[in-house]
Amino acid sequence: MNTVPYCGPAPLPDGLWSAWNLDPAVLAGLALASLFALSQPDRSARRAGIGAVVLLAVAFVSPLCALASALFSARVAHHLVIVAGAAPLIAHTLVRRSVTPRGGEAAFVVHTVLLWLWHTPGPYGFALSSTPAYWLMEATLTVSAVWFWHALLSPRTAPGTTMALALGAIVQMGMLGALLTFAGRPLFAEHALTTAPFGLTPLEDQQLAGLLMWVPAALPYLAVALHRLFTVLGGAARGDARP
């Protein structure tokens, strides 16, 4: 395909570290987000907000943005920085502001559908066909991930629901990762001619993307499930210790 993605054409390895995205709209958005984060009265919310801004800068400003034009695995890494890194930090800020979570199960379904949709060949090719399509992909993934993480992190969500949703996320990401890893042929024509300079065939690039989705992506959700489990067990132990 001859389309030029939002982050620019696929870079070569020797030019990667100069391939920063200095889009004024993105930089202005990150600046406003930083001001919002710094204005939070709660210290934990401020830290989470700044952390989210840093990760969003990694995703949209750093050379990772350009590398995602060359490698599908970099695109998956880019999305994981957003949905498993920045999104929970944004959600933490909302939780600290006592925003009540709504529709955890619905958030899981919507986020799962969007995650699978944008990592299948047709919709993925559409997302790279124009700047509006690209931002439609990024915005829907980000908003749905924040919604889902907000339900996961809120203390108002029942522990059993939190653990079920987190484990559901692990399962669905593992399934998507396994499908990408074991597909047996490259599925994304957009990367057919862009992986060789980085020492990968298109199939190897796709397999690496699947492994990223399968293993590292699961860790934040596993951490939430275990934390909630240990909290419940600790509370039960304290209750049993009372006379």
N, C-alpha and C positions, 0 to 999 in steps of 0.2 A: 504494500500500500504506500501511497505517496503523501499521506497526510502528515502534517507537522504537529505533534502534540503541544499542549500548553507549555510544557517545560522546555520546549525547543527540540531540535533534531537530536538523534542519538549521538552522544559525544564519543570520542575515542579516548582510550585510557590516558594518554599523555595530556589531554586537555580537560580531563574531568574536574580537577580541583580549581579550575578557573570558571567552571560552569555554574555560577551562582545565579539564582533567579531574583532580580532586584525590581520586580514589578511594583510600581508605586502603590497600587491598590492593596497588594498583600502586605507591604511594609506598613502602610497606614493602618490596616486592620490589626496587625500585630501590636502596633503602638497603642491603639485604643484599648485592645485587650489587656495590655500591660498596665495601663492606667486604671482599668476596672479592677484588675487583680490587686494592685497596690492600695486601692480604696477600700478593700474589705476590712471590716473592723476585727475580724477573727484572724489571729496569726496563722493558724493552720490553713485557713482558706486562702490567705495571701500567698503562702508558700506553694500551695497546690495550683493556684492561678498562674503564678510565675513559671512553675514547672510546665504547665500546659502550654504556655506561650513559647517556651524554649523548644519543646517537642514539635510544636506546629512550625516553628522556624526551621527545625531540622527537616521536616517533611516538605515544606513549600519554598524555602529559600536556599538551603544548602545544596551541594551537588547531588544529593540523593534524588532531588526532583528531576534533574537532567538524566541521571543514571537510569531512572525508571522508564525513560524513553528507549533505552537500549535493552534493558533486561526485565523480563517479566518478574523474576525473583526480586529485583529492586522495587518494582511496583508493589508486590506483596509486602515487602519490608516497609515501604512507605505507608501502606494502609495499616499495617500493624502498629506503627508508631502512632497513628491517629486513633484507631479504635481500641487498642489495648494499652496505650500510653497516655496520650493527651485526654481522651474521653473520660477515663476514670478520674483524672485530676480535675477536670471541669465539673464532673458530677459531684466530686467531693466538695467543691466550692458551693454548689447548690445545696447539698445536704447540710453543710455548716450554716447556711442561711435559713435553715428550717423549712425548706421547700418540701412539701409532702409528695412522695412518689405516687404515681398513678399508672396502673396497667402494666405491671411487670411482665406478665405472661404475653400481653400484646406486644410489648417492646421486644421481647425475645423473638417472637414470630416475625415481626417487621424487620428487625435487624438481620436475622438469619436469611430471610428472603432476599434482602438487598445485598448482603455479603455474597451469597451464591450468585445472584443475578449479575453483579458487576465483575465476577471472575469466571464468566462463561464467554465463549468467543464472540457471539453476536453483540451483546451489550457492551463488552469490553472494547470492541472495535468502534462502536458508536461513540463511546466516551472519549476516544482519542481523535475523533473526526472533527471536533471544533472546540473552541474554548468554552462556550456555554454548556456543551455536553460534558466536558471534563468537570466543570464545577458542579454540574448536576450530580455526577457520580460522587465527588468528594463531599458535597453538602449532605446528601442523603445518607452516606455512610457515617459521617460525623454526627449528625443530629440523632440518628437512630442509635448509635453507640452510646452517646451521652444519656439518652433516655433509658437505655437498658442498664448502663452502669449506675444511674441514679437509683433505680429500683434495687440493684444489688447491694449498694453501699448504705442505703438508708437503714437506720436502726428500727424504723417503723415497719420494715418488711419482715415478716415472720422468718425465723431461722431456717425452718424447713423449706420455705419458698426460695430463700436466698441460695441455699445449697443446691436445690433442684435446678434453678435457673443457671447457676454457675456450671454445674455438671452438664447441663444441656448445651451450653456454649462450647464446652470442651469437646463434647461428642460431635456436634455439627461441624466445628472447625477441623476436627480430626478426620471426619468423613470427606470434607472438601479437600483437605490436604492429601489424603490417600488417593482420591480420584485423580488429582493433578500428578501425583508421583507415579502412579501405575497406569496412566493413560496409554502408554506404549507408543505414542506419536505426538509430535508437537501440535497444539491446538490453536495457537495464537499467531496468525499470519503477520501481525504487526511487528513481531520480533524475529521473523525468519532470516533477516539479513543483518541483524544488529548485534548478535551475541558473539560472533567469531572473534572480534578484536579483544574480547575479555576472556578468551580461552574456553568458551562454552559452546556446545551445540544448542540449538533451540530446545531439543528434548532435555538436555542436561539442565538448562536454565529453568525449564518448567518443573523438572523434578526437584530442583533446589527450592523453588517457590513452594511446592507442595510440602517439603520437609519443614520449611519455615512456618507454614500454616498449621502443620500437624503437631509440632513439638513446642517451639518457643511461644507460639501464640496461646497455648493452653495454660502457661504458667501463671499469668495474673489471675485468671479465673479460678485456678486450683488454689492459689493463695487465699482468695476471698472465701472459698468454700471451707478450707481448713481453718481459717481464722474464726469463721462463724461457728464451726463445729467445736473448736476448743473453747470458745466463749460459752457455748451451751453446756458443755461438759464441766467447765469450771464453775459455772453457776449452779449446776446440779450438785457438784461435790460440796460447794459451800453450804447449800441447802441441807444436804445430808449431815453435815457436821454440826448443824445447830441442834441444841437440846430440844 
